Amino acid sequence: MLKPQEERRLQAGHLWIFSNEVNVAATPLTAFTPGEHVQVRSSHDRFLGYAYVNPRTLISGRLLGRDPDYPPGKSLLVHRFKVALAMRERLYPAPFYRLAFGEADLLPGLVVDRYGSVLVAQIGTAGMEAMKGEILDALVKVIDPTAVLWKNDSSIRELEGLERYVETALGQVPDMVEVPEGGVVFRVPLAAGQKTGWYFDQAGNRALLARHAAGQRVLDVFSYAGSFGLQAARAGAAEVTCVDSSASALEAAAETAAANELEVELLKGDAFDMLEALHADRRRFDLVVIDPPAFIKRKKDHPKGLAAYRRLNQLAMQMLDRDGLLLSCSCSYHLGPGELTDSVQRAARHLGRFAQLIGVGAQAPDHPVHPAIEETRYLRAFLFRVVDSC
């Protein structure tokens, strides 16, 4: 049961219940086990929905459904996956996309990526971990995959009291899959790859970059498997350089380049160090893309993370020739869009240059935004023209 007036956010569409919103005198959180299913009721004892709970976390409950006739279970999951699939099939001509995006698909704590007949699923909460078997059964019923991989190795699981692991749930999961995008067939590692294998969320921003790549010298920083750089090469870039700290990611990029007959320079090292080294070598580029990991994962990381974004954008801008393009990305929800553009503006002024914002990108539509949950709007990309100030 909730405290008086605490149901307003849920009624507006949000799915989260914070521990300080619960009437612990009427329903002690300590009486529940992590992942247990409960009814959520208002202070007037009105049914608000079904949720799972975790008494150990600040977000103590996440709503799964609002219809009293449809409690959590396989049937509800099948319905959720069917609704999610219908949207992806409307938008994507081939089965390569994020099939389920947590709260935005009313599946809080669960993401599922689709690579043809292979699925990679990631659980981030105790509630979804408790439904693991039902999730698999529902995916089999809706998708009928040949293989399913649990990629449950995210650090966020520790906040939920969960162990981290990677295991095969169904069939034989290949080490690599092929993902077609932007005229390139990418070789993507699954179990050994980052996150769930591929960053589908950046698809639109990669297309934005490719439209400006013909004849340009392109630098792709935090390149992973070369997603930005190799699409730029396919679009006719004069030369492409990819920088990443992961040897296995660069190996995947090399395999993709060879299979697609594309030329690319691959440099292994820390992005900050490599940018400084390239600058010292007087290397210059016409187009630079920086797509770093989230520097600000929690609010307390904000000051340090913001400083990192500012330094990174300045280093990247130093690599641009007199009239170049910078695509600056952030997947840190806690970094406001104004803060990222401000970081670029500060870098431009520090270097005596002038930056013009000419393009704005966001996460791809297979990562939909829940209008009531701002946390689902996390990816930002800004394309700047950078010229010498006069």
N, C-alpha and C positions, 0 to 999 in steps of 0.2 A: 504494500500500500504506500502511496506517495503522500507527502506532506500537502497541506492546503496550497492551492494555486500552482503546484509544481507540474501539473499536467499540461500547462499551456504550450510549452515547447513541443511536446509529443503531438498535441492536437494540430500544431502548425506543420507537422510532417517529419520532424526530427525522429531519430531512432534511438538516441542514447539516453540513458538514465544515470545520473551521477549519484554517488553515494550520499551526498548531503541533501538529496531530494527525496530520499526514502524515509518513511516514518518507521524508524528502527524500533520504536516502542511497540508498534503493532506487528511489524514483521522484521525481526532482527536479521540483519544480513548474515551474521555468523551461523544462523540456522541452516544456511544453504551450502551446498557443495559447488565448487567451480564447474560451470557448464550446465547446471540444473535448469530445467525449463520451469517457468512460472507464469502465472497470470499477473498482469499489471493492472492495478485498480487505483482509481482516484481516491482522494480523501473522503469522498462521499460514497465510496465502494462501487463506483461505476467501472465496468470493464473497459480497459483501454487497449488491451492487446496481449499477445503472448511474447515472452522474451526469454533469453537465457541470462543467467547471472554469474558474476564472479565477485564474491565478497572481498577479494584481495586487491582489487583494482579501483582506481578513481571512477572509471566508467563501470559502474557495478551491474548494469544491465543493457542489453541491446535488443530492440524490438525486432521480432521475426514476422509477425502478422497481426492484423487488426480485426480479422473476422473470427468471432467465437466458434464458428463451425469448422474452422480449419486450423487445428493445433499443429505445432511443429512436428515434422516427420517426413517420410519419403514423399508422400503425396504433395505436400507443400513445396518441397524442393523441386520435384518434377515440374510443377507449375511455374516456379521461378525460372528454372532453366529454359523452359519452352518460351516464356515471354522474352527472356534475354536473347535466345537464339533467333527469334523472329526479327528483332531489331537488327542484329548483325547480318542476317541473310538479306535484309532489305538494303543494307548499306555496302556490303562487301561481295564482290563477285566470286571470291574464292575463300575457302574455310581457313583463313589465317588471320586471327584476331584475338583480342581478349573477350572470352565468352562471358565471364562474370566478373564484375568490378565492385565487390563488396557492397557497401551501403547504397551505392548508386543503382544497384540492381536488387536492392532489398535483401541482400545476402551478407549482412555485416560480418566481417572477419574472414571472408573467403574470396580469393581470386582464382580464376581458371583461364589459362591460355590455350588456344587451339592451334595445332599445327597439322592440318589435314585430319587424319584419323588418330593422331596422338594428342593427348591432353596432359598439361602440366598444371597441377593444382597446388595452391599454397594456403594454409590455414594459419591465422594469426591470433585466434582467441580460443579460450577453453570451451566456450559454447559450441563452436564449430568442430573442435577436436572431438567433443562428445558425440557429434553427429557424423563422424568420419565414414562409418560404414554406410549410412543412409545417403550421404553425399555421393559416394561411389556408385551405389545402386541407382540413384537418380540420373547420374551422368551416363551410365550404361543404357538406361531406358531411353533417354532423350537423344544421345549422340551415337551410341553404339561404337565406341572407340576400339581400336585394336590394342592400345596401350595407354596406361595412365601412370604418371609419376607424381608422387607426393614430394614437393620441394619445400619442405617445412624446416628451413634452416635460417629463417629471418631472426634477427636479434630481438625483434619486438615480442617474440614468443616468451622470452624470459620474463617480461613484465606481467605475463599471464600465468606464470608458474609452469610453463611448458618446456619440455626438452626440444632440442633442435635435431632434426634428422632429415635424411633424404632416402626414400625407399620407393620401390616399384609397387604399385597397387594392382596393376593389371597388365597382362601380356608381357612383351619384351620391348622395353624402351630403348630406342636407338641412342647411341652416343651423340649423334648429330642429326639434325633435320635440315631440309631445304626450305627456305622461305622466299617466295618471289615478291619483290617490291621495287618499284621504280625502274623496271627493266633489268634488274639484277637478281640473280638467284643466289641468295646468301646461304652459306654453310653456318649453322647455328648450333652450338653445344647446349645440351639440356642439363643433365645431372651435374656436369662440371662447369656450366655457364653461370653467368650472373643472374640474380633474381630468378625469374621463371624462364630465362633463356633469351628472349628477344624483347626489345623495348618498342612494343607496338604503339605506345602512346606518342612517340615522336614521328610517326609516319607523315603527318601533314607538314611538319616543320622540315623534314628531310626533303619533301617535294618542293617546299618554298626555297630551300637552299639550291636545289638542283636547277631551278628555273633561272638562276643567276650565275651558273657555274661555267657555261661555255667559254672556252678560251682563257679561263682564269687559273691562277696559281692558288690552290686551295690547301688550307691547313685545318685538319680535323683533330681537335684536342679532346681527350677522354673518349677516344674513338671506339672503344670496345671492339666489336668485330668489323669495324669500318663502315658502319651503316650510312653516315653522312658522306664520308669521303668517296666510297665506291659508287654511290649514286651520282655524286658530282662527276666522277670519272666517266660514267656511262653517259652523262649529259654533255660531255665534250670538254671537260676541264683540261687545261694545258698540262698541269701537273698536280698531283695530290700527295700530301704527306699526312700520315696518321700517327698520332702519339697516344700511347696507353702504357700503363704500368704492368699490365698482365700479359705474360708471354703467350698463354693459351688463347687469349682474345686475339692477339696479333697473328697467331698461327691460323686461326679461323679466318681472319681477314685475308691472309695470304692465300689460303685455299680458295676462298671466294674469288679473289682477283684472278688467280690462275684459271679457274673453271670458266670465268666469264671473259677471259682474255683482256683484262684491264691492267694498266700500269699504276702502281702505287708504291710510295716510299713508306716503310714501316719503322718507327722509332720507339724503342722501349725505354721507359723511364718515368719518373715523377713529373706530372704536368708542369708544375711550377719551375722545377729545375730545367726541364727541356725547353720551356719558353725562354728562360734566361740564356740557355746555351745557344739556342737558335738566334736570339737577338745579338749575342756576342759574336756569332759567326756572320752577322750582317745579312741573314736570310730575310727576305721580304715576300709577302703574299698579297694577293688581291682580295681574298675572301678567307676569313677565319671563323670557325665555329667552335664554341666552347660549351660542352654539355656535361658539367661536373655532377658527381653524386650530391645528394643533399648535404650541404654544409650545416644546415640548421634543422636537426631532427626534433629538438625540443625547444621550448621557449627560452630555457636557460642558456642554450647554445647561441642565441641570437647575436650578442656582441662579437664573439669570436668568428662566427660564421659570416656575418656581414663584412667584417674586415677581410676575410678570405675572398669573398665575391669581389670586393673592390680591388684587391691586389690582382686577382686573376684577370679581371677585365682590363686593367691597366697593362699587364704583361701582354695580353692578347692584342691590344690596340697598338702596342709598340711594333708588332709584327706586320702591320698593315702598310702597304705602299701609300703614296700620296692621296689617292682616291680609292679607298677600299671599302669592303663590306664586312661587318661584324655581326654574327648571329650569336647572341648571348642567351643562354638557357638557364633555368633554375627549376628544380623539382622540390624545393623547400617550401612547404605550405606557409611556414612562419616568416618567410621573406616576402614582403608585400611587393606588388608589381611596381609601385613607385620607388621602392628601395633599389630594385634592380636597375631601372632606368637611371636613377640618381647615381648609382655606382659607375655606370658608363659615362654619364655627364661629368662626374668628378675626374674620371680618368682622362677624358678628353681635355678638360681644362688644365689638368696637371701637365699634360704633354704638349699643351699649346695647340690643340686641334679642335675641330668643330664636328660634332656628331648630330646627325639628323635621323630621327626615327622614321623608317619608311615601310616597315612591315611588322605585324603582330601575329604571333602564333599561339596555340594552346594545345591541350591534349586531344588526341584523335577521338572520334565519336564512339569507338568501342570502349572508351573510358568516360562514360557520360557523367555529367555533374548532377547531383541531387540538389535541387534549388534550396532546400531547407538545411543542407549540410555543407557549409562552405568548405569544410576540410576536403571534400571530394574534388574541389577546384584547386589543383596543386601545381600544374605544369605551366610555365610561362616561357615564352620565347620572343625576343625582340630583335628585329633586323635593323641595323644602323648603317648609314653611309657615313664614313669618317674621312674628312678632308683636312688638309693643312689650313690652319687659321691664317687669315690675312689682315 
